[in-house]
Amino acid sequence: MASNDIKINDQAAQNEIVLEENEMICTLTNRKVKSTDKELTLQSMIEMMAEEYGFATEDMERDYKVKYDDPDSDKAKTQKVDLAIFEEGRAHDVANLIRIIVVAKDAKVKPDDKKNGVTATLENILFCTDCEFGCWTNGEDLQYVHAKEDAYGQTELEDLSDFPAKGQTLEDLEKEGERAMPRKPANESLVKTFKRCHDYIYGNEGMKKTAFWELLNLIFCKIYDEKRRYSDAKNGISYRRRFWVGVKERNTAEGCKEVADRIKGIFEDLKDSHLFKDVFEGNEMIMLSDRGLAFVASEIAKYSFLDATVDVKGTAYETIVSNTLKQEAGQFFTPRNIIKCMVEMLDPDQNCRVLDPACGSGGFLVMVLDHVRRKITKQLYPDLDEVRLDAKTNSPEVDDLVRDYAEKMIFGFDFDPDLKKAARMNMVMAGDGHSNIYNINSLDYPQGDKPDVPFIAEAVNNSISVSHDKNFPFESAEDNAQGKFDMIFTNPPFGAKVEVDPSISIKYELNSNAPEVLFIEACYNFLRPGGKMAIVLPDGILGNPNMEVVRLWILKNFKLIASVDLPVETFLPQVGVQASLLFLQKKTEAEKLIDIENEDYDVFMAIVEQVGKDRRGVPVYERDDDGAEILFPHIKKWLSYNENGKEIVRSRNERIKHLADDLPKVAEAYKKFKEEHA
């Protein structure tokens, strides 16, 4: 076998700006600023105000000094706000100020802080200027307030769950209610929202062990409500949106109860629905207080989950999953950049029946679904530009095709029933197709006492009956799903603490107590002849002398497609393990007849030196020869709508850092390798 050994270590582009340590570029001013917790939050708020609320960056100013007359002292005062927003196209004067945003130093500063909290930083400006709306954040908490006059003509602050976007008034927000259109989340908005909701339940509802599941119940109420709206519209039925929270509704006990009643009603409906009947057992209840439910619902009601990209939803979901389930079960999950690289290299399409036999929370399955989703979108809309094409990835036409693919062609197995539920929910968020997630011991299949074993063969046979390979002469019996998958993506459990029961391992040719070894053979058994797999394996299998028998077995039964060597930082800080990505293709019976020494084919090999983070999990960015971080020119584009509802593309010039991550370069290099060796 010939090998093409590629060492990934490209030099950065020449049109660069160099940053000193702890520096970044402000997206509003394009100037260097210190990279502090506060600055990172401020940048997030700038992007949110532009992309979600529709305010033009030309109408924003950071570090703005507000001058006003203090009625208590008859003296002029000056107070700085971190971000000021002015009337469209008007001078940046106090008279034209319409929104103020204050960013606390860090999360240690609480909203009720007497010096730097909400009231202390917003009250004077909102009372003494014509600006009515303010926002305060410490990077975790996000609070909106409105300055209003009470019955006696005195100005007071009232809490809002949101403030008006560009062109909106508070009256508009209050009147819209169920008709209010949720926003597409920008940057890390959804991640922060999920975390804020989880932390609220964890800290205020006395539900430390169940906070994750309580949040998921509400997330799926939201998804169900959005899907009902579209599905009913297709059937000519008018559906009244129920997952909404009035901008002031959570301020009173009566309002909180009304919200709770609406959401709990959705939850009872969804448990019996076709979409969720396989996710819930039917006896679940929402246990949050009315106040807690209203808070969480108001946070997530702002966003359209159907319009959010799968990557955004997946990142937000897995952030909460990984912080919950891995701590409870000692699990760790595959980093998204590893998953993305593996999926892009094998490049599945609509005709691929895909399996992850150790699916965890469903990271590989969701990435496959997103990969195929983008292919489908490109096929349906080949002439659209990148921004409009991206917007079409969640269109009803694409959603229908993606759901059809997911329901028929994507399968996941896991030993842990909690992870089965987490994976099913992840798939629902990504585009349905959750019904083929099963709780079994993949190493014991087709035997085993796990509850879902009897259902798998029927589901796979149903998939085959409506697939392109329905006439393929599969060798395995009707009651066995082995030998029937086109692709496998997996990161099997491995480590000294994980051992396979001897009654299971003895059934394998490799007969090892190490699950990572047996999973290689199990994956072989699940693949059809010519099927491909991408698997994460500890380097010991590929290099230790006592593993030679395993390597020989692999070469006898598989063609080696590619091998990608990973650095130790890959899975840190979760676990320190030296691992590689192995890409294999199951040999046909004819190919097995060729002696290994006489085989002649090309193998792609790559050495990854950087994965975008250090050993502590802190992001690492590309640097120049002197060790300084590099900035690259970038045009940020997003889809927006004008006052008449017409679709427009907005953009801004930025200078951004690139993660020092070799994995995208590996995937691109492999694509060229395949073209050259086709």
PEHUCOR-V269493 format. One record per residue. N is the residue number from 0. RES is the residue in one small letter. PSI is psi in whole degrees, -180 to 180 (none if undefined). NEAR is the number of other C-alpha atoms within 8 Angstrom. D_LAST is the distance of its C-alpha to the last C-alpha in Angstrom with 2 decimals. Layout:
# PEHUCOR-V269493
n = <N;N>
res = <RES;RES>
psi = <PSI;PSI>
near = <NEAR;NEAR>
d_last = <D_LAST;D_LAST>
This chain:
# PEHUCOR-V269493
n = <0;1;2;3;4;5;6;7;8;9;10;11;12;13;14;15;16;17;18;19;20;21;22;23;24;25;26;27;28;29;30;31;32;33;34;35;36;37;38;39;40;41;42;43;44;45;46;47;48;49;50;51;52;53;54;55;56;57;58;59;60;61;62;63;64;65;66;67;68;69;70;71;72;73;74;75;76;77;78;79;80;81;82;83;84;85;86;87;88;89;90;91;92;93;94;95;96;97;98;99;100;101;102;103;104;105;106;107;108;109;110;111;112;113;114;115;116;117;118;119;120;121;122;123;124;125;126;127;128;129;130;131;132;133;134;135;136;137;138;139;140;141;142;143;144;145;146;147;148;149;150;151;152;153;154;155;156;157;158;159;160;161;162;163;164;165;166;167;168;169;170;171;172;173;174;175;176;177;178;179;180;181;182;183;184;185;186;187;188;189;190;191;192;193;194;195;196;197;198;199;200;201;202;203;204;205;206;207;208;209;210;211;212;213;214;215;216;217;218;219;220;221;222;223;224;225;226;227;228;229;230;231;232;233;234;235;236;237;238;239;240;241;242;243;244;245;246;247;248;249;250;251;252;253;254;255;256;257;258;259;260;261;262;263;264;265;266;267;268;269;270;271;272;273;274;275;276;277;278;279;280;281;282;283;284;285;286;287;288;289;290;291;292;293;294;295;296;297;298;299;300;301;302;303;304;305;306;307;308;309;310;311;312;313;314;315;316;317;318;319;320;321;322;323;324;325;326;327;328;329;330;331;332;333;334;335;336;337;338;339;340;341;342;343;344;345;346;347;348;349;350;351;352;353;354;355;356;357;358;359;360;361;362;363;364;365;366;367;368;369;370;371;372;373;374;375;376;377;378;379;380;381;382;383;384;385;386;387;388;389;390;391;392;393;394;395;396;397;398;399;400;401;402;403;404;405;406;407;408;409;410;411;412;413;414;415;416;417;418;419;420;421;422;423;424;425;426;427;428;429;430;431;432;433;434;435;436;437;438;439;440;441;442;443;444;445;446;447;448;449;450;451;452;453;454;455;456;457;458;459;460;461;462;463;464;465;466;467;468;469;470;471;472;473;474;475;476;477;478;479;480;481;482;483;484;485;486;487;488;489;490;491;492;493;494;495;496;497;498;499;500;501;502;503;504;505;506;507;508;509;510;511;512;513;514;515;516;517;518;519;520;521;522;523;524;525;526;527;528;529;530;531;532;533;534;535;536;537;538;539;540;541;542;543;544;545;546;547;548;549;550;551;552;553;554;555;556;557;558;559;560;561;562;563;564;565;566;567;568;569;570;571;572;573;574;575;576;577;578;579;580;581;582;583;584;585;586;587;588;589;590;591;592;593;594;595;596;597;598;599;600;601;602;603;604;605;606;607;608;609;610;611;612;613;614;615;616;617;618;619;620;621;622;623;624;625;626;627;628;629;630;631;632;633;634;635;636;637;638;639;640;641;642;643;644;645;646;647;648;649;650;651;652;653;654;655;656;657;658;659;660;661;662;663;664;665;666;667;668;669;670;671;672;673;674;675;676;677>
res = <m;a;s;n;d;i;k;i;n;d;q;a;a;q;n;e;i;v;l;e;e;n;e;m;i;c;t;l;t;n;r;k;v;k;s;t;d;k;e;l;t;l;q;s;m;i;e;m;m;a;e;e;y;g;f;a;t;e;d;m;e;r;d;y;k;v;k;y;d;d;p;d;s;d;k;a;k;t;q;k;v;d;l;a;i;f;e;e;g;r;a;h;d;v;a;n;l;i;r;i;i;v;v;a;k;d;a;k;v;k;p;d;d;k;k;n;g;v;t;a;t;l;e;n;i;l;f;c;t;d;c;e;f;g;c;w;t;n;g;e;d;l;q;y;v;h;a;k;e;d;a;y;g;q;t;e;l;e;d;l;s;d;f;p;a;k;g;q;t;l;e;d;l;e;k;e;g;e;r;a;m;p;r;k;p;a;n;e;s;l;v;k;t;f;k;r;c;h;d;y;i;y;g;n;e;g;m;k;k;t;a;f;w;e;l;l;n;l;i;f;c;k;i;y;d;e;k;r;r;y;s;d;a;k;n;g;i;s;y;r;r;r;f;w;v;g;v;k;e;r;n;t;a;e;g;c;k;e;v;a;d;r;i;k;g;i;f;e;d;l;k;d;s;h;l;f;k;d;v;f;e;g;n;e;m;i;m;l;s;d;r;g;l;a;f;v;a;s;e;i;a;k;y;s;f;l;d;a;t;v;d;v;k;g;t;a;y;e;t;i;v;s;n;t;l;k;q;e;a;g;q;f;f;t;p;r;n;i;i;k;c;m;v;e;m;l;d;p;d;q;n;c;r;v;l;d;p;a;c;g;s;g;g;f;l;v;m;v;l;d;h;v;r;r;k;i;t;k;q;l;y;p;d;l;d;e;v;r;l;d;a;k;t;n;s;p;e;v;d;d;l;v;r;d;y;a;e;k;m;i;f;g;f;d;f;d;p;d;l;k;k;a;a;r;m;n;m;v;m;a;g;d;g;h;s;n;i;y;n;i;n;s;l;d;y;p;q;g;d;k;p;d;v;p;f;i;a;e;a;v;n;n;s;i;s;v;s;h;d;k;n;f;p;f;e;s;a;e;d;n;a;q;g;k;f;d;m;i;f;t;n;p;p;f;g;a;k;v;e;v;d;p;s;i;s;i;k;y;e;l;n;s;n;a;p;e;v;l;f;i;e;a;c;y;n;f;l;r;p;g;g;k;m;a;i;v;l;p;d;g;i;l;g;n;p;n;m;e;v;v;r;l;w;i;l;k;n;f;k;l;i;a;s;v;d;l;p;v;e;t;f;l;p;q;v;g;v;q;a;s;l;l;f;l;q;k;k;t;e;a;e;k;l;i;d;i;e;n;e;d;y;d;v;f;m;a;i;v;e;q;v;g;k;d;r;r;g;v;p;v;y;e;r;d;d;d;g;a;e;i;l;f;p;h;i;k;k;w;l;s;y;n;e;n;g;k;e;i;v;r;s;r;n;e;r;i;k;h;l;a;d;d;l;p;k;v;a;e;a;y;k;k;f;k;e;e;h;a>
psi = <134;148;144;101;115;124;117;110;60;151;148;164;163;-28;76;158;135;134;141;172;136;35;155;171;131;130;-18;-40;-14;26;157;138;161;136;86;171;-43;-43;-40;-41;-41;-43;-39;-40;-37;-47;-40;-46;-34;-50;-32;-39;-14;8;136;143;-26;-22;12;154;132;157;47;132;115;122;131;160;124;113;-23;-27;-4;28;152;137;157;131;135;137;150;-33;126;141;135;165;145;125;4;162;151;64;159;-34;-24;9;128;-20;142;143;127;131;120;164;-44;-177;-12;-24;118;158;-30;12;131;-23;-38;14;-167;-57;-44;-33;-20;-30;-52;-44;-45;-29;-30;5;178;-2;128;-20;136;159;138;137;149;16;-22;-60;147;114;136;143;158;133;118;159;136;-173;-19;11;6;140;137;158;135;143;143;154;-10;162;165;145;-176;132;-1;156;168;-36;-38;-47;-42;-38;-32;-46;-117;-17;-6;134;119;158;156;124;140;158;-117;21;-45;-39;-48;-37;-46;-44;-41;-42;-44;-46;-36;-48;-44;-43;-22;-14;1;34;58;-33;-22;9;-43;-47;-34;-42;-44;-39;-42;-36;-40;-24;-42;-46;-44;-43;-42;-43;-37;-38;-44;-41;-39;-36;-38;-28;11;20;137;116;127;121;134;-23;81;157;123;150;-23;5;-33;4;-15;157;-38;-42;-42;-39;-39;-42;-48;-42;-41;-49;-42;-32;-41;-43;-41;-37;-43;-31;-25;-1;159;-37;-36;0;-24;-9;-40;150;-21;-20;5;150;150;120;3;152;162;-41;-45;-41;-42;-38;-53;-43;-39;-31;-46;-15;-21;-25;147;114;-31;-29;-20;144;156;-36;-42;-48;-42;-42;-45;-46;-49;-23;-44;-42;-49;-32;-13;-64;-35;-31;-33;-37;5;25;156;149;154;129;145;-33;-30;-47;-47;-43;-46;-44;-43;-34;-42;-22;61;154;-169;-17;4;123;115;141;141;108;-1;65;-14;-129;6;20;-46;-43;-41;-39;-40;-45;-42;-40;-47;-37;-45;-35;-45;-44;-44;-37;-38;-34;68;-18;0;148;170;-42;-47;-33;-42;-38;-29;-11;-21;19;155;-36;-44;-42;-42;-44;-38;-43;-41;-43;-47;-43;-28;-29;-8;127;144;137;142;148;-25;119;-31;-38;-32;-46;-42;-40;-41;-41;-38;-41;-37;-43;-36;-22;32;-152;32;-11;-15;29;122;148;95;167;104;-31;-19;-5;141;6;-170;155;10;149;-24;-2;-45;-19;-18;-48;-43;-43;-42;-41;-37;-39;-46;-38;-22;16;171;-22;26;-22;8;137;75;140;-27;157;167;-31;23;127;-4;150;17;11;142;-37;147;132;129;153;87;157;137;160;162;-26;-11;116;146;140;134;-30;-21;-47;-29;-18;-11;148;-39;-20;63;156;2;118;-33;-31;-48;-30;-29;-47;-37;-41;-40;-43;-33;-24;147;160;130;-9;156;152;149;123;142;126;144;146;-20;-37;-35;-15;-27;137;-36;-2;13;-36;-34;-45;-40;-41;-42;-49;-30;-32;-16;154;133;116;-50;155;128;116;127;149;165;-22;-15;-49;0;152;8;-50;143;103;137;120;167;162;126;130;121;153;126;128;149;170;-36;-40;-30;-23;-18;128;141;-43;-21;1;145;99;163;143;133;130;142;149;117;126;-27;140;22;8;162;-170;-22;-3;6;132;142;132;162;140;161;-174;-21;2;8;142;145;142;141;143;141;138;112;125;145;158;134;-178;141;-175;-25;5;9;139;128;151;121;156;163;149;135;165;120;157;150;131;139;76;115;-14;-43;-33;-35;-47;-41;-41;-38;-37;-43;-38;-44;-41;-39;-25;19;none>
near = <7;7;8;8;8;8;7;11;6;4;4;7;6;4;6;9;7;9;12;7;6;8;10;9;11;10;11;9;6;9;6;9;9;8;9;7;9;12;10;9;11;11;10;10;8;11;12;13;10;11;11;11;10;10;13;8;8;6;13;12;12;9;9;10;8;10;9;10;9;11;7;4;5;7;7;8;8;8;8;8;13;12;14;15;12;14;9;7;6;8;6;9;7;8;6;10;14;12;12;15;12;13;12;13;9;9;10;6;11;8;11;7;10;7;6;10;14;12;8;11;10;13;10;9;11;13;10;10;10;9;10;11;13;14;13;16;13;17;12;9;10;9;12;13;12;12;12;9;9;8;5;5;6;7;9;9;9;8;10;12;12;7;12;10;9;7;6;8;8;8;6;8;13;10;6;8;10;10;6;8;4;8;8;10;12;10;8;9;9;13;13;10;10;12;10;10;12;12;8;11;15;11;9;8;10;7;10;8;5;7;11;11;7;11;12;8;10;12;9;8;13;12;11;10;12;12;9;9;12;9;8;11;10;7;6;6;7;7;8;6;10;9;13;12;13;11;11;9;10;16;9;7;9;6;10;15;11;8;16;11;8;10;12;9;8;13;12;8;8;12;11;9;8;6;7;10;12;9;9;9;8;7;5;6;4;8;5;10;7;11;11;12;12;14;10;12;13;13;10;11;12;8;10;12;11;9;8;11;9;10;7;11;14;13;9;12;11;9;9;12;12;11;8;9;11;12;9;7;6;7;8;8;8;9;8;7;9;9;12;9;12;12;14;10;9;8;7;12;8;6;8;10;12;13;13;13;12;13;15;12;13;13;13;12;15;13;11;10;12;11;13;12;11;9;9;11;13;9;7;6;8;7;4;7;6;6;10;9;12;7;10;9;12;11;8;7;6;13;11;8;9;13;11;9;11;13;12;11;11;13;12;14;16;17;10;8;8;6;11;16;9;12;15;14;10;13;14;10;12;12;11;11;14;14;7;11;12;12;14;14;11;11;8;8;9;7;6;9;6;8;7;9;14;7;7;12;11;10;9;10;10;9;10;10;7;8;8;7;6;8;5;5;4;7;5;9;6;8;6;9;14;10;13;12;14;12;13;15;13;12;10;12;8;9;6;6;4;9;8;10;7;7;6;10;13;9;7;10;6;10;9;11;10;12;13;11;11;15;10;8;11;10;11;9;9;11;17;13;9;10;11;13;11;13;12;11;12;12;10;7;12;8;8;9;5;5;11;10;7;10;10;8;9;8;10;8;9;10;9;11;11;10;13;11;10;12;11;11;12;9;11;12;9;6;7;9;7;9;12;12;13;13;12;12;12;14;12;8;7;7;7;10;6;8;7;7;4;6;8;6;6;10;12;13;11;12;11;14;9;9;13;11;14;10;9;7;9;7;8;9;11;11;10;10;5;5;6;11;13;14;12;12;10;8;8;8;9;9;11;10;9;8;6;5;6;7;8;8;9;8;8;7;9;10;11;9;10;9;9;11;9;13;11;9;8;12;12;8;8;10;9;8;9;8;7;6;6;4>
d_last = <15.97;14.80;15.04;14.36;17.69;18.18;21.77;22.26;25.45;25.22;28.42;29.78;30.13;33.15;34.87;36.29;39.62;40.66;42.47;45.03;45.16;45.90;45.40;43.51;43.52;45.51;43.60;46.93;48.22;45.16;47.38;47.05;48.77;49.24;46.76;49.24;49.18;51.29;49.07;45.92;47.87;49.18;45.72;44.71;47.85;47.17;43.75;45.33;48.11;45.76;42.96;44.98;48.45;47.61;49.83;48.80;48.36;50.89;53.46;52.91;54.46;54.11;57.06;59.47;63.18;65.13;68.79;71.23;74.94;75.86;78.62;80.00;80.73;80.92;78.63;75.29;72.44;68.89;66.03;62.36;59.63;56.03;54.71;56.81;55.80;57.91;58.56;55.91;56.49;59.80;61.01;60.27;63.88;65.32;66.67;63.15;61.75;60.26;58.23;58.50;56.15;57.24;54.90;56.57;55.84;53.94;53.97;57.16;59.08;60.00;60.76;64.46;64.84;68.21;67.09;63.40;62.83;62.49;66.15;66.94;64.19;64.11;67.65;69.51;67.07;66.72;70.52;71.44;68.97;67.86;64.43;64.32;61.00;59.68;56.88;57.02;54.26;53.89;50.13;50.66;53.63;53.53;56.84;57.91;61.55;63.70;67.09;69.53;73.23;75.15;78.19;80.45;78.44;77.03;73.38;71.33;67.71;66.04;62.73;59.90;56.63;55.04;56.27;55.73;52.63;52.89;55.22;56.44;59.87;60.98;62.62;59.31;57.74;60.72;60.85;57.16;57.18;54.94;53.70;52.39;48.69;46.81;44.63;40.96;41.01;40.16;38.75;40.10;42.81;41.72;41.20;44.67;46.18;44.98;46.26;49.54;50.10;49.27;51.60;54.31;54.26;54.09;56.98;59.20;58.89;59.48;56.19;54.41;52.77;51.84;51.09;47.35;47.90;50.60;48.30;45.55;48.11;48.87;45.24;44.63;47.83;46.42;43.06;44.96;47.30;44.53;42.69;46.00;46.66;43.51;43.57;47.26;46.75;44.22;46.96;49.63;51.33;52.65;51.82;53.92;51.99;53.58;51.64;53.36;55.96;58.58;58.68;62.05;61.86;61.33;64.48;66.85;67.18;67.44;64.23;62.36;63.62;62.47;58.96;58.98;60.21;57.47;54.64;56.06;56.32;52.60;51.89;53.95;52.18;48.63;49.30;49.94;47.11;44.05;41.85;43.60;45.35;42.71;42.96;46.74;49.23;51.85;54.56;53.15;55.36;55.09;57.52;57.62;60.92;61.34;61.26;58.12;56.35;57.38;56.10;52.63;52.39;53.43;50.70;47.79;49.28;48.52;44.77;42.58;40.22;38.33;37.67;36.62;32.92;31.54;30.93;34.59;35.92;33.78;34.88;38.49;38.46;36.84;39.23;42.10;40.47;39.55;43.03;44.66;42.95;41.66;45.24;46.67;44.28;43.07;39.52;36.96;34.00;30.48;30.34;28.63;26.33;24.98;24.53;22.85;20.30;19.50;19.25;17.09;14.52;14.32;14.84;17.08;18.16;21.29;20.26;19.88;23.01;23.34;25.85;27.39;29.88;31.71;31.51;34.51;35.21;31.90;29.95;26.48;27.35;28.64;25.59;23.33;25.85;25.81;22.01;22.12;25.29;23.70;20.93;23.78;25.87;23.30;22.92;26.72;27.51;24.75;27.34;29.13;29.26;28.21;31.74;32.49;29.11;29.87;33.28;31.86;29.97;33.32;34.52;36.02;33.39;30.52;32.71;33.31;29.64;28.89;31.94;30.96;27.52;29.17;31.93;29.74;26.57;27.41;29.41;31.04;33.40;35.83;38.88;40.91;42.55;43.00;39.29;38.66;40.96;39.44;35.89;37.16;38.87;35.82;33.86;36.74;36.59;32.85;33.13;34.82;33.14;35.31;36.62;33.88;34.89;36.83;39.17;38.33;37.76;34.12;34.86;37.71;35.99;36.84;40.23;41.95;44.85;43.17;44.19;40.85;39.63;40.94;39.17;35.51;34.78;36.37;34.36;31.03;32.19;33.22;29.76;28.23;30.87;29.70;25.93;23.16;23.24;27.01;26.83;24.53;26.62;26.96;28.82;30.94;34.27;35.22;37.03;34.10;31.16;29.24;26.00;25.42;23.29;19.63;19.55;22.08;22.88;25.97;28.23;30.64;34.19;34.78;37.63;40.74;42.73;40.46;40.99;40.16;43.10;43.39;43.87;40.30;38.60;40.10;38.01;34.79;33.54;33.17;36.74;36.87;39.05;36.35;34.68;31.45;31.05;31.95;29.68;26.63;27.97;29.14;25.70;24.38;27.20;26.42;22.71;21.79;19.73;16.05;17.43;16.48;19.02;19.71;23.09;25.52;27.13;29.93;29.08;31.65;29.37;26.80;29.45;32.88;34.02;35.55;32.20;30.66;31.17;29.13;26.19;26.43;26.55;23.39;21.46;23.05;22.16;18.88;15.53;15.55;12.74;14.65;18.26;20.14;23.69;26.28;29.67;32.91;33.67;30.99;33.40;36.64;39.35;38.89;38.10;37.29;34.45;31.74;28.50;24.72;21.90;20.04;16.89;16.77;15.54;18.38;18.17;19.31;22.48;20.80;18.47;21.67;23.26;21.13;23.13;21.73;22.63;20.59;17.27;14.49;11.37;10.49;12.43;12.85;16.59;18.89;22.65;24.30;27.73;28.96;28.81;31.22;34.40;36.74;38.27;40.76;38.18;39.28;36.62;35.54;34.54;32.96;35.60;36.31;37.22;40.75;39.75;40.58;38.52;36.70;36.94;34.40;35.26;34.14;35.07;35.79;35.69;36.97;38.21;41.96;44.65;47.79;51.26;50.60;47.51;45.19;41.69;41.22;38.72;40.49;39.21;40.46;39.43;38.98;38.32;36.34;35.26;31.70;31.34;30.28;27.33;24.14;22.34;21.17;19.80;17.94;16.30;15.42;14.14;11.85;10.49;9.84;8.45;5.71;5.23;5.76;3.79;0.00>
